[in-house]
């Protein structure tokens, strides 16, 4: 009775503890979710959001549940992505992938590969981006996650379109469409569906399949009608449709479509760059249709060019410059035609816009005469041949990534199968031996009294058999040791001995050929030594580790001013304790300096820039002064660079003051509170 009572009490205590642990875990999970929700609230700053997300990760680790830790880490990585800290985003994503593979969490493996693909996509490292996208698509396909698989396939198609792998792009876009059409028509799914259809239209236009391209552009407009906010998508679709008619030579329809877009007053305010393309397209169509005089067409072209120039839209300037060059060629103003085609050629080389470079070379050949025209044609032929070879290589590259990734996966699956089979065999043998042992033992016990002598003989026989088996094992081991010893002595040692003799004979020779050979070997060894030192140095070098914010700023200035061919001076107040300044503020200071140097290079025509950091009353004052051409601050319209700087200063509650004087220079002063 006492024993039963004891077991009942023990069972009761165990269940109470289990219930308490369960309640505690549920409470932790709720708190983690609450912190994640706070980290995504728009009213908080990025610094506060990241702090909430970090708390969620720390609390998740206390649960010892890897799946919860992974979800919290993914949330934190997305915040770093939004804040522009790509290195931290990459580091967290790689760690998540490592943990996911260790615990074999297929969903997390798929997400981690997707995030890494997106990281490399942002950096325009298309090989790596495609590799991780492809891996994630396979996992999403296995999970039957049509939404994410459709998104990844669409992103893969974007990369292939950029790299001019049109067949691969169309295949992945079609796969994406087939998946997304099965899903609910949410704005996110419709956005991806619009993108996939647009890609097929673009590829079809490049392959001069104009009717097919028009069919898919019409589909994008149907999708826009289903979206809650589709103004931008519809605008781009209509611009592309007008451009398609222009490309196929139907200038009448093109003019009608461009005219309709031109009359939409909201386009200029919403997207000036798109409006400049509309103006240029309309002018070009009127030129071809002869529906306006030269002055009207010239004004449309010039307005388009000025808008794109004001917006720092290099792509727009490239396209409009080509149209202007053709316009001036048609009215026989060769100097202006030559100016704009050279401008297009220059911008095309900066943007690596190979198609436009080829078009500009052909146009230069028409504008120029004699040797200049011949030179342009030769350059065109050479570039065209190299691009065709590059395109074939790119198509093979993506196919190779697909094949190699699948091959690695197949090999892993084969190894897993072999391990599983080995485990089954081992378990089967263990069970069999256990059963045999139980049967033999049970029989021995049952017959022990009646067959004592027979059992003794049987035991002796089994013992002798075991000794015999052990002798065979020892003999096999001895044989194997002897074989390995002979292999080492007769094989490897013989090769080493032969090598030594060859080196000895070369060392004893004093002929010029032998001396030259030795010098070559020494040079080669020195080169290898230097290469090993270089690699070792690079592997042990960390750009950020151990360096302060001042060092990071100096590195930025040295790199940028060297590229921009500027002299610079940097003055730093030692009273500034950078370690006490928030990471958010330091990131914005870094980006402001980067943007300012770029503006000086592009607009100021300066030769020197002075940067100073001072602090007074807990306010850091940053001064950036150049000796450039200057401008009238009151009359000048803010470009993207100044807007970015203004936005960043506002984000850290700072104050911005810009002073400039013609032919003297520009001074930017920023006051940032540290508390």
N, C-alpha and C positions, 0 to 999 in steps of 0.2 A: 504493500500500500504506500509506504514512504517513497519507494523508488518511482512509482507512477506519479506521485505528487511532485517529485523533483523534476521529472521530465516535462510535466505540464507547465511548471513555473518557467523552466528554461525556454520552452517553445513560446510562451507568452512574451517573455522579455525580448526574444529574437524578433518577433513580429512587430513589437512596438518600435524597436530600433530601426527596422526596415522601413516602417511607415514614416518615421521621423526623417530618415535619410532621403526618402522619396519626396517628402514635402519640402525639405531643404533644397533639393535639386531643382524642383519646379519653381521655387522662389528665385533661385539664382538665374534660371533661364528667363524668367519674366524680367528680372533686373537687367540682364544682358540685352534683351529685346528693347527695353525702355531706353537704354543708353544708345543703342543703334538708331532708334527713332529720333532721339535728340540730335544725333550727329548728322541727320539729314534734314533738320529744320532750317528753312531758308533765312530765318531772322538772326541766326547765329553767324559769327565770323568763322572763317576757315580754321583759324587757330582753335576756337572753342569746339568746332565740329570734330577736328582731329583729336583733341583731348578726350572728348566723349567716346570716340571710336577706340582710342587706346585703352580707356578704362574697360570697355566691353571686351577687348582682347584679353586684358589681364584677368578679368573675372571669368572669362571662358576657360582660361588655362587651369583655373582652380577646380573646374568640373572634371578635369582629366578625360574629357570627351573630345577626340580629335575633330569630329564633324562640326561641333559647335565652334571650336577654335578656328576652323577653316572658314566658316561663314563670317565670323567677326573679322578675320584677317582680310577677307575679300572686300568687306565693307570699308575697312581702313585703307586698302590699296586704292579703291575708287576715289576716295577723298584726296589722296595724294595726287592722283591723276588729274582731278579737277583743279587742284591748286598749282599744277605745273611742275610738281616734284617727280619727274619721270624716273629718276634713278631709284628712289625709294619704292615707287610703284613696281618697278621691275624686280627689285630685290624681294619684296613681299610675295610677288607672283611666283618667282622661282622657288621660294621656300614652300609656298602652298602646293606647288606641283610636286615637290619632293615628298612632302608629308602625305599628299593624296596617293601617290604611287606606293608609298610604304604601307598604308592601311588599305590600299586597293579600293578606294572610294571613286568609282567610275564617274559619278556626277562632278565631283570636285576636280578630277583629272581633266575632264572636258572643259570646265570653266577656266581652270588655270592655263591650259593651252590657248584658249580663246583670248584671255587677257594678255598673254605674252605675244600672241599674234597681233593684237591691237597695238601693243607698245611698239613693236618693230614697224608696224604700218604707219604710225605717227612719225617715226624717224625716217620713213621712206626707205627702209632696208627691206626691200620686197622679197628677197630670197627667204630670209628668216621669218618674215611675216607669213608668207605662203606656207612654209613648213609647219608652223604651229597652228595656223588656221586649218590646214589639211588634217592634222592629227585630231584637233578638236571636232571636226566634222564627222570623223569616223566614230568617235565616242558618242556624239549626239545621235548619230544614226543608230548605234547599238541601243541607246536609251530610248529611242523613238521620240526624241525631243525635236519635233518638226520646226518649232519656232526658232530655236537657237541654230539648228542645222541650216535653216533657210538663210538666217542672217550671216552665218559664216561663209556659206557658198556665195552669197552676194558680195561679201568683202573680197573673197578670192577672185571673183570675176572682175572686180574693180582693179585689182593688181594686174590681172592678165590684160585688161584693156589698156592700162597705162604702158605695159611692156609690149603691147601690140601682138599678143597671143590671142588673136580674134576667135579662132576655133575653140580654144579652151575657155575663153571668156563666155562665149555663147552657150557652151555645154553646161557650165556651172550656173549661169543665170537661168537657164531653162529648168534645171534641177531645183533651184531656189523657188522659182515661180510655182512649180508643181507641188511643192511642200506648203508654201504660204497660202495657196488658194484653198487648202483644206481647213485653214484656221479661221477663228472669228475675226471679223473685220475691225480690229482695233486700230488706232492711229499708228502705233508702232509697227504692226504687221503690214498695214497699208503703205507706210513709208518705205519699208524694205521691198515690198512688191513693186512700188513705183520705181525704185532704184534699179531693180533687176530688169524691168521692162525697158527702162531708159538705156541701160547698157546694151541690150540687144538691138535697140534702134540705132545707137551710136555705131556699133560694130557693123550693122547692115549698111549704114551710110558709107562707112570707110570702104566696104567691099562693093560699093556702088549698087547695092540692092535697094533701090530707093522706095519701091512699093512696100517691101517688107519693113523698111525703117519707118515709113509713114503709118503702117498698120500698128506697130508697137508704140509709136508716139500717141496715136489715137487711144490706145489702151491706157497710157499714163493719164490722159485727160479724164477717162472714165473713172480711174482710181481716185483722181483729185476730187471728183464730185462726191465721193464717199467719205472724204476726210473732213475733219472738223475745221482745221485751219490749213488750207491748201494753196494760199495765195502765191507763196514762193515757188512751190512745185509746179503750179499751173503756169506761172510766168516763164519758168525755164523751159517747160514743155513747148509753149507757144513760140518762144524765141528759137528753139531748136527746129521746130517745124518750118518756120520761116526760112531759117538757114538751110534746111534740107531742100526746099524748093529753089532757093538761090543756087545751091550746089548742083542740082540736076538741070539747071538752065531755064527753069520756068520763072522768069523774072517778073512776069505780070502777076502771078499768084504771090510771089515773094513780096512785091511792092505792096499789094493789098494787105497782106498779113502784117508787114512792118508798119504800115500806115495806121492800122488798127492799134497796134501796141504803142506807137508814137503818141496817139491821142489820149492814152491813159495817163493822166497827170500824176497819179499816185506812184508811178514807176520810178520817176526821178528822185522822189523823197525816200522811197523804200530801198532802192538799190541803184545808185548813180552809175556804177560800172556796167550793169545790164542795160541801162538806158543809153549809154554811149555806144554799145554794140548795136542797139536798135537803130540809133541815128545813122551809124555807119552803114548798116545793112540797107536802110531805106535810101540813103544817098547812092549806094552802089546799084540798087535796083532801078532807081530813076535814071542813073547814067546809062544803064543798059537799055532801058525802055525809051530813053530820050523824052521823058515826060516833064523835065524841068530844065531851066537854063543853067549855064555853067556856074553863075554866081550863087544860085540857090543850092546847087549840089555842093559847091565848095564850102558854103556856110555850114551845111549839115555835117560835112566831114570835119571841118575845123572845130565845130562845137563838140563833136564826139571825141576828138583828140584831146581837147582842153579838159573835158570832164575826166577822162581816163588818166590824164597827167596829174590833175588835181587830187585824184583818189589814189595816186601811186599804184595804179593798176597796170603792171608791166604786160600782162597777157592782153589786156584791151589795147594798149599802145601798139603792141606787136601786130594785132589783127588790123587795126585802123591804119597803121603805117603802110601795110601792104595795099589796102584799098586806095589810100591817097597816092601811092606811087603809081598804081595802075591808072588812076584818074588823070594825074598830070602827064603820064605818058600818052594818054589818049588825046589830050588837048595840046600835045607837043611842047610842054614845058619841061624839058629834059633835066634842067638843073634841080627843080623841085622834086621831080620823079626820082632822080638819083639820090637826093638827100633822104627821102622817106624810105626808099628801098634799103639804103645803107643803115638807116636807123632800125628797120625791121631785122636786118641781118645781124646787127649788133645785139639787139635784145634777144633774138632767137638763140644766139650762141650762149648768152648769159643764162637763159632758161632751159638750154639743151632741147629746144623745140625743133627737132630735126626736120619734120615735115615743112615747117615754115622756112627753115634755112634753105631747103631744096627749092621751094617756090621762089624765094628771094633771089637765089642764084640764077634761076631761069629768067626772072624779070630783069636782073642786072645785065644778062646777056642781050636782052632786047633793047635796053636803054643805051648800053655802051656799044662801042664799035671797035673793030680791029683786035689788037692783042688783048685788051681788057675783056672784051666779050668772049674771046677764045678761052681766056683764063677762067672766067666764071663757068663756062660750059665744062671745062676739064675738072674743075672742083666739084661741080654738080655730079658728074659721072662717077668720080672717085667716092664721094660721100654716099651716093645712092647704092653703089656696090657694097660698101662697108655696112650700110644699114640693113641691106638684105641678108648679109651673112649674120649680122647681130640678131635679127629677128628669128632666123632659123635656129640659132643657138639658144635664144630665149625659150622658144617653143619646146626644144629638146630638154631645156633645164627644168621647166615645170613638170614635164612628163617624167623626168628622172626623179624628181622629188616625190611624185606620186608613187612611182615604182619602188624606190628605195624605202620609203616609209612603210608601205605595205609589206615589203620583204622583211624588214626588221620586226614588224608586228607578227608576221607568220612564224618567224624564227622563235620569238618569245613564246608564242602559243604552243609551238612544238616542244620547247623545253619544259613548259608547264605541264603539258600532257605526259612527257616522259617522267617528270618528277612525281606526278600523281600516280602513274602506273607503278613506279618503283615503290611508292608508299603503300599502294594496295598489295603488292607482292610481299612487302615486308610484314604488313599486318597479317596477311594470309598465312605466311610462314610462322609468325609468332603464335597465332591462334591454333594452327595445326600442331605445333610443338607443345603448346600448353595442353591441348586436348589429349595428345599422346601421353604426355606426362601424367595427366589425371587418370587416364585409362590404365596405364601401367601400374601406377601407384595403388589404384583401387583394386586391381586384380591381385597385386602383391599382398594387400591387406586381407583380402578375402581368402587367399590360399595360404596365408602365413602359417597358420597352425597345422594345416594338413600337409603342406608341401614345403617344409622348412629346408630340407636338403636341396630340393629342386630349385628353390628360389635362390639359395646361396650360389648354386652353379650358374644360374642365369645372371645374377649380379656380377659374378666373376667374369663371365663371358662379355657382358656389356662394358665392364671396366677395361678388359683387354682390348676391346674394339676401340674404345676412346683413346687408349694409349697408342694404338696403331695409327689412328687418325691423326693424333698429335704429332707422331713421328713423321707422317707424310707432310703435314703442314710445315714442320721445321725443315724437312728436306727441301720442300718447294721454296721456302724463304732463303735457304742457303744457296740454292741454284740461282735464284733471282739476284742475290747479292753478288754472286760470282759473275753473272752475266753483265751486271751494271759496272762492276770493277773492270772487266775486260773491255767494255764499251768505252769507259773513261780513258783506259790506258792505251788501247789500240786506235781509238778514234780521235777524241778531242786532244789528248796529249800529243798524238802524232801530228795533228794539224798545227798545234802551237809550236812544236819542234821544227816543223818545216818552215813556218813563218819566220822563226828566229834565225834559221840558217840563211834564208833569203836576205834578211836585213843585215846579217853579219857579212855576207858576201858583198853587198852593196857598200857597206861601211869600209871594207878593206880596199875597194877599188878607188883609184885616184884619177880616173879618166874624166875628161870634161863632161862627157855624157852622164857619168855617175854623179859628179858634183852638181850638175844641173838638176838631175833627178832628186837628189837630196834636198836641194834648195826648194824645188817645187813642193816636195813633201812637207818641208818646214813651213813654207808659206801657207800651204793648205792647212796645216795644223794650227798656225797662228790665226788664220781666217776663221777656222772653226772655233778656236778659243775665244776670239773677239765676239763671234756670233752667240756663243754660249753665255758670255758675260753680258752681252746686250739683252738677251732673252731673260737671263736671271735678274738683271737690273729692272727690266720692265715688269716681271712677275712680282718683284718685291717693292714696286713703287706704287704708292696710293696718293692720288692727286689731292684728296681732301684731308686724309688722316694726318693729324698732328699739326695742321696749318690753321691759322686764325682767319678771321674774316678779312683783315687787312691784306693778308697774303693772297687770298682769293681775288680781292679787288685788284691788287697789283698784277696778278696773272691775267685777269681780264683786260686791263689797260695795255699791258705789253703785247698781248695777242692781237687785240683790235687795232691799236694804233700802228702796229707793224703792217697789218693787212691794209689799213687805210693810208699808210705813208704819212703819219702825223707824228709830230714831237709832242711829248706830254710831260707835265710835272704833277706830282701828287703830294699834297700836304695833309698830314693826319694829326689831329690833336690827341696827344697821349692820354689826356684826361677822359677820353671816350672808352668806356669798358664795354667792348662789343659782346662779351659773354653775357651781359645783362640785357642786351637788346633781343627782342623776340625773333624767332626764325622767320616769321611772316614778314616783319619789317626788313630784315636783312635780304630776304629774297626779292622784295619790291625795290630796295635800293640797288641791288645788283642789276635787275631788269631795267630800271630807269637809266642807269649809266650805260648799259648796253644799247638802249633805244636812242639815247642822246648822241653817242658816238656815231651810230648809224645815220642819224639825221645830219650831223656835222659833215660826214663823208658825202652824203647824197646831195645836200643843198647848200652848205656854207662855203665850200671851196677854201677851207682853212688849211693852215700849215701847222698850227700849234693849238693845243688845248690844255687848260689848267683846271685841275680838280682839287678841291680842298674840303676837309671835314673838320668842323669845329663844334664845340658844345658850350652852351651857356644856359643856366637855369633849367637843366634837364631837357634841353631842346637841342637836337643835333641839326646843325646847319650845313647843307651841302651846296657848294658853288661849282658850277660847270661853265667855264668861260672859254670862248674861241676867238680867233682873230680873222674870222671869215667875212663874207660880203655883207652880212646882216640883212635885216628886213624891217618893214614898218609893221609893228605888232598890232596896231589898231586896225589896219586895213587888210592884213593877211588873214586868210581863212585857215582855220586849223586843219592840218592833215592828220593822217592816221597816227603818225609818230607822236605828235603833240597830244592827241586825244588819249593815246595809251599812257603817256606820262601823267597826264591830268587824272586819269582814272586810278592809276596806281597810288598817286599822292593822296587822293581822296580816300582810298581803301585803308590807309594807315593814319587817317586824321591829320594829314600834314597840310602845309600851305605852299603854294607854287607862285613864283614871281618870275616873269620873263621880260628881260630888257634887251633891246637890240637897236643898233645904230648903223645906218648904211655905211659900208666900206670901213667900219671899225670893228664890228663883231657882235656876238650875242652872249648874254650872260643869263644863266638859269640858276635861281636860288630856291632851295627847298628847305623848309623848316619842319622837322619831325619831332613831336614830343616822345620821350622815352618812357613815360609813365602814363 
